[in-house]
Amino acid sequence: MKKVMLIISFIFIGMFIEMFNLTTHAETRHQPITMAYYRTWRDITMPKNANSDLPDENVISMTDLPSGLDIVSLFHYVKPGTNQEKFWQTVHDVYVPTLHKRGTKVIKTLGIEEIYDVPSKQQTPTQKEYDDYAQKLIETHLIPYNLDGLDIDMEAHLTSSQEEKAIHVIYSLNRKLKQETSHPKLLIYDTNQDNHYLFKEIASQIDYLFLQAYGRDTKSLDQTWQTYRNTISATKFVPGITFPEEQDQNRWYDAYEPFKTSNAYLYAKWQPIDGPKGGMFIYAIDRDGKKYGDDTITKTDFSWTNRIIDTIKEDSNKTR
């Protein structure tokens, strides 16, 4: 009898452990993100000519953005001499606190040129010079506005010297943003390229790889993923679309009705062969609903963005 009771006890213990493992797995299951690039020169607090010669006034505010976004990146470029003070004050006082209350993280995009532009006394910077420069980037771009991380925009072909400098700076950034702080921040890498030397060297340092897959198709996503699959996990791979920018000569056609035949929908549904993707991003979110050739600056109801968010969430719920 004692032997039977012992066997039954082991069975119940085993069942409990299995249930615990299943619960833990469900709690830690990957949650895909929806992210958007916010063109700062189109913010309502910016002069209309900050990066444009169009006559329309700016009409969008970051507080207008859909609450379902997980990350928003400040994609910043303005003409030299532009008065930006009101915008950055509003970022600090209103935008970041409001989006944080919604659960949305706010980061900033920097070009790769700014990453490798390390000041040094000699031709090759010292480790201290790399660390000091990484700290300067953080103090310049993140700390004053309480931002949640950096996005590195890589669309260039670098020299070997530039690559090595970028590698050192990214490692220093990772250490300062994640290891030497009680509040870790995001470090993201975005590119329009297949896998390449620089990314292979820094892949372990980044949270997500954003692929600018504008105007492509899901077969092309499969092909590009094949170049990355041995370097990062699928849950770090985030393809993206773009809405039509004003005065843009490109014709990507990522967001044209009907929704369910658009790249916006097909990318949201697409998954790498190795597992669920990290999510999806949108560039030029202020142009949601626009068509190529429409250069007017008007408000949007974010219909496309909200449908993308819903599609990403629906697919995530189905896999639980």
C-alpha positions as CSV (number, residue, x, y, z in Angstrom):
1,M,0.0,0.0,0.0
2,K,2.8,2.4,0.9
3,K,4.4,1.6,-2.5
4,V,1.2,2.5,-4.3
5,M,0.8,5.8,-2.4
6,L,4.5,6.6,-3.2
7,I,3.9,6.0,-6.9
8,I,0.7,8.2,-6.8
9,S,2.6,10.9,-5.0
10,F,5.3,10.9,-7.7
11,I,2.6,11.1,-10.4
12,F,1.0,14.2,-8.8
13,I,4.4,15.9,-8.3
14,G,5.2,15.3,-12.0
15,M,1.9,16.7,-13.1
16,F,2.5,19.8,-10.9
17,I,5.9,20.4,-12.4
18,E,4.6,20.0,-15.9
19,M,1.8,22.5,-15.2
20,F,4.3,24.9,-13.7
21,N,6.5,24.6,-16.7
22,L,3.6,25.3,-19.1
23,T,2.5,28.3,-17.0
24,T,6.0,29.7,-17.0
25,H,6.3,29.2,-20.7
26,A,3.0,31.0,-21.4
27,E,4.1,33.9,-19.2
28,T,7.4,34.3,-20.9
29,R,6.1,33.8,-24.4
30,H,7.4,36.3,-26.9
31,Q,5.1,39.3,-27.5
32,P,5.6,40.9,-30.9
33,I,5.9,44.7,-31.0
34,T,4.3,47.3,-33.3
35,M,6.7,50.3,-33.8
36,A,6.4,53.6,-35.7
37,Y,8.9,56.2,-36.9
38,Y,7.7,59.7,-36.1
39,R,9.1,62.4,-38.4
40,T,9.8,65.2,-36.0
41,W,9.8,68.0,-38.6
42,R,6.0,67.4,-39.1
43,D,5.2,67.9,-35.5
44,I,2.7,70.7,-34.8
45,T,5.3,72.5,-32.6
46,M,7.8,72.7,-35.5
47,P,7.9,75.4,-38.1
48,K,6.2,74.2,-41.3
49,N,9.5,74.9,-43.2
50,A,11.7,72.9,-40.8
51,N,12.3,70.4,-43.5
52,S,9.9,71.3,-46.3
53,D,8.9,74.0,-48.7
54,L,5.2,73.1,-48.8
55,P,2.7,75.8,-47.7
56,D,0.6,73.7,-45.3
57,E,1.0,74.1,-41.5
58,N,1.9,71.1,-39.5
59,V,-1.0,69.4,-37.7
60,I,0.1,66.3,-35.9
61,S,1.1,65.8,-32.3
62,M,2.7,62.8,-30.7
63,T,-0.2,62.6,-28.3
64,D,-2.4,61.9,-31.4
65,L,-0.6,58.6,-32.0
66,P,-2.5,55.3,-31.4
67,S,-2.1,54.0,-27.9
68,G,-1.5,50.4,-29.2
69,L,2.0,51.3,-30.3
70,D,4.8,49.7,-28.3
71,I,7.7,51.9,-29.5
72,V,7.9,55.3,-31.2
73,S,11.2,56.6,-32.6
74,L,11.9,60.2,-33.1
75,F,13.2,60.4,-36.7
76,H,14.8,63.8,-36.6
77,Y,16.1,66.0,-39.3
78,V,15.6,69.8,-39.7
79,K,17.3,72.5,-41.7
80,P,20.2,74.2,-40.0
81,G,19.0,77.2,-38.1
82,T,15.5,75.8,-37.4
83,N,14.1,76.8,-34.0
84,Q,13.5,73.5,-32.4
85,E,13.2,74.7,-28.8
86,K,9.4,74.4,-28.5
87,F,9.4,70.8,-29.9
88,W,12.1,69.5,-27.6
89,Q,10.5,71.2,-24.6
90,T,7.2,69.5,-25.5
91,V,8.9,66.2,-25.9
92,H,10.2,66.5,-22.3
93,D,7.1,68.0,-20.7
94,V,4.2,66.4,-22.6
95,Y,5.0,63.7,-25.2
96,V,7.3,61.3,-23.3
97,P,5.3,61.4,-20.0
98,T,2.0,60.9,-22.0
99,L,3.3,58.0,-24.0
100,H,5.0,56.4,-21.0
101,K,1.6,56.4,-19.2
102,R,0.2,54.5,-22.2
103,G,3.0,51.9,-22.0
104,T,4.7,53.2,-25.2
105,K,8.5,53.6,-25.2
106,V,10.1,56.6,-27.0
107,I,13.5,56.2,-28.6
108,K,15.5,58.3,-31.0
109,T,17.1,57.3,-34.4
110,L,20.7,58.2,-35.1
111,G,22.5,57.7,-38.4
112,I,25.4,55.3,-38.6
113,E,27.6,58.3,-39.5
114,E,27.1,59.8,-36.0
115,I,27.9,56.4,-34.4
116,Y,31.3,56.0,-36.0
117,D,32.3,59.7,-35.8
118,V,34.5,59.2,-32.7
119,P,36.8,62.1,-31.8
120,S,40.3,60.8,-31.0
121,K,43.8,62.1,-30.6
122,Q,45.3,59.3,-32.8
123,Q,44.0,57.6,-35.9
124,T,42.6,54.8,-33.8
125,P,40.5,55.8,-30.8
126,T,41.4,54.4,-27.4
127,Q,38.8,52.4,-25.4
128,K,38.3,55.4,-23.1
129,E,37.6,57.6,-26.1
130,Y,35.0,55.1,-27.3
131,D,33.4,54.9,-23.9
132,D,33.4,58.7,-23.5
133,Y,31.8,59.1,-26.9
134,A,29.1,56.6,-26.2
135,Q,28.4,58.4,-22.9
136,K,28.2,61.7,-24.8
137,L,25.6,60.2,-27.2
138,I,23.5,59.1,-24.3
139,E,23.8,62.5,-22.5
140,T,23.0,64.4,-25.7
141,H,20.1,62.3,-27.1
142,L,18.5,60.4,-24.2
143,I,19.0,61.8,-20.8
144,P,17.6,65.3,-21.4
145,Y,14.2,63.9,-22.6
146,N,14.0,60.7,-20.6
147,L,14.0,58.6,-23.7
148,D,14.0,54.8,-23.7
149,G,16.8,54.0,-26.1
150,L,18.5,54.4,-29.5
151,D,17.8,53.2,-33.0
152,I,20.9,53.1,-35.3
153,D,20.0,53.7,-39.0
154,M,22.5,51.8,-41.2
155,E,22.0,52.3,-45.0
156,A,25.6,53.0,-46.0
157,H,28.6,51.0,-47.2
158,L,31.3,51.7,-44.7
159,T,35.1,51.5,-44.8
160,S,36.8,48.9,-42.6
161,S,37.9,51.7,-40.3
162,Q,34.4,53.1,-40.0
163,E,33.0,49.6,-39.3
164,E,35.5,49.0,-36.5
165,K,34.8,52.3,-34.9
166,A,31.0,51.6,-35.1
167,I,31.5,48.2,-33.5
168,H,33.4,49.7,-30.5
169,V,30.8,52.4,-30.0
170,I,27.9,50.0,-30.2
171,Y,29.5,47.7,-27.6
172,S,30.1,50.7,-25.3
173,L,26.5,51.9,-25.8
174,N,25.2,48.4,-25.0
175,R,27.3,48.3,-21.8
176,K,26.1,51.7,-20.7
177,L,22.5,51.3,-21.7
178,K,22.0,47.8,-20.3
179,Q,24.7,46.6,-17.9
180,E,25.7,49.8,-16.0
181,T,22.2,51.0,-15.2
182,S,19.3,50.0,-13.1
183,H,16.9,51.0,-15.9
184,P,18.1,49.1,-19.1
185,K,17.2,50.9,-22.4
186,L,16.7,49.7,-25.9
187,L,19.4,49.4,-28.6
188,I,18.0,48.8,-32.1
189,Y,19.6,48.5,-35.5
190,D,17.7,49.3,-38.6
191,T,18.9,48.7,-42.2
192,N,17.8,48.1,-45.8
193,Q,20.5,45.5,-46.3
194,D,20.9,41.7,-46.1
195,N,23.2,40.4,-43.4
196,H,26.6,42.1,-43.4
197,Y,29.9,42.2,-41.5
198,L,29.0,45.1,-39.2
199,F,25.7,43.5,-38.1
200,K,27.3,40.1,-37.5
201,E,29.8,41.7,-35.2
202,I,27.3,43.6,-33.1
203,A,24.2,41.3,-33.3
204,S,24.6,40.2,-29.7
205,Q,24.4,43.8,-28.5
206,I,21.0,44.8,-30.0
207,D,17.4,44.1,-29.0
208,Y,15.9,44.2,-32.5
209,L,16.9,44.3,-36.1
210,F,14.5,46.4,-38.2
211,L,14.5,45.6,-41.9
212,Q,13.4,48.4,-44.2
213,A,11.5,46.1,-46.6
214,Y,9.6,48.9,-48.4
215,G,7.9,47.9,-51.7
216,R,8.9,44.2,-51.5
217,D,6.9,41.0,-50.9
218,T,6.9,38.2,-48.4
219,K,9.0,36.0,-50.7
220,S,11.7,38.7,-50.5
221,L,11.3,38.7,-46.7
222,D,12.0,34.9,-46.7
223,Q,15.1,35.4,-48.8
224,T,16.5,38.2,-46.5
225,W,15.7,36.2,-43.4
226,Q,17.8,33.4,-44.7
227,T,20.8,35.7,-44.6
228,Y,20.1,36.6,-40.9
229,R,18.8,33.3,-39.4
230,N,22.2,32.1,-38.2
231,T,23.0,35.4,-36.6
232,I,19.8,36.3,-34.6
233,S,16.7,34.7,-33.4
234,A,13.4,35.2,-35.3
235,T,12.0,37.2,-32.4
236,K,14.5,39.9,-33.0
237,F,13.6,40.3,-36.7
238,V,11.2,43.1,-37.4
239,P,10.3,44.0,-41.0
240,G,8.7,47.3,-41.9
241,I,6.6,49.3,-44.4
242,T,6.4,53.0,-45.2
243,F,3.4,55.2,-45.8
244,P,3.7,57.6,-48.9
245,E,5.8,60.6,-48.0
246,E,5.0,64.0,-49.5
247,Q,7.1,64.9,-52.6
248,D,8.5,61.4,-52.6
249,Q,9.7,60.1,-56.0
250,N,9.7,56.5,-54.7
251,R,6.6,54.3,-55.2
252,W,6.6,51.6,-52.6
253,Y,2.8,51.0,-52.5
254,D,2.9,49.3,-49.1
255,A,-0.4,50.7,-47.9
256,Y,-2.9,50.7,-50.7
257,E,-6.5,49.3,-50.3
258,P,-7.7,46.7,-50.1
259,F,-6.0,46.1,-46.8
260,K,-5.8,42.3,-47.0
261,T,-3.8,42.4,-50.2
262,S,-1.4,45.1,-49.1
263,N,2.1,44.7,-47.8
264,A,0.9,46.2,-44.6
265,Y,-1.3,43.2,-43.9
266,L,0.9,40.6,-45.6
267,Y,4.0,41.7,-43.5
268,A,1.9,41.7,-40.3
269,K,0.8,38.1,-41.1
270,W,4.2,36.9,-42.3
271,Q,6.4,34.7,-40.1
272,P,10.0,33.5,-40.5
273,I,10.4,29.8,-41.1
274,D,12.2,29.5,-37.7
275,G,9.5,30.9,-35.5
276,P,7.5,34.1,-34.7
277,K,9.0,37.4,-35.8
278,G,9.7,40.2,-33.5
279,G,6.9,42.4,-34.8
280,M,6.5,45.1,-37.4
281,F,7.3,48.8,-37.9
282,I,5.8,51.7,-39.8
283,Y,7.8,54.6,-41.2
284,A,6.2,58.1,-41.6
285,I,3.2,57.3,-39.4
286,D,1.9,60.9,-39.9
287,R,1.2,59.9,-43.5
288,D,-1.2,57.1,-42.6
289,G,-3.9,57.0,-45.3
290,K,-2.1,59.1,-47.9
291,K,-1.5,58.2,-51.5
292,Y,1.5,59.0,-53.7
293,G,1.1,62.4,-55.3
294,D,-0.9,63.8,-52.4
295,D,1.4,66.4,-50.9
296,T,-1.1,68.0,-48.6
297,I,-0.4,68.0,-44.8
298,T,-3.6,66.9,-43.0
299,K,-4.7,65.0,-39.9
300,T,-5.1,61.2,-40.0
301,D,-7.3,58.8,-38.2
302,F,-4.5,56.2,-38.2
303,S,-6.8,53.6,-39.9
304,W,-3.9,51.7,-41.4
305,T,-1.8,51.8,-38.2
306,N,-4.7,50.5,-36.1
307,R,-5.4,47.7,-38.5
308,I,-1.7,46.6,-38.4
309,I,-1.7,46.7,-34.6
310,D,-4.9,44.6,-34.5
311,T,-3.5,42.1,-37.0
312,I,-0.2,41.7,-35.0
313,K,-2.1,41.2,-31.8
314,E,-4.6,38.7,-33.3
315,D,-1.8,36.6,-34.6
316,S,0.0,36.7,-31.3
317,N,-3.1,35.6,-29.4
318,K,-3.7,32.6,-31.8
319,T,-0.2,31.2,-31.0
320,R,-0.7,31.2,-27.2
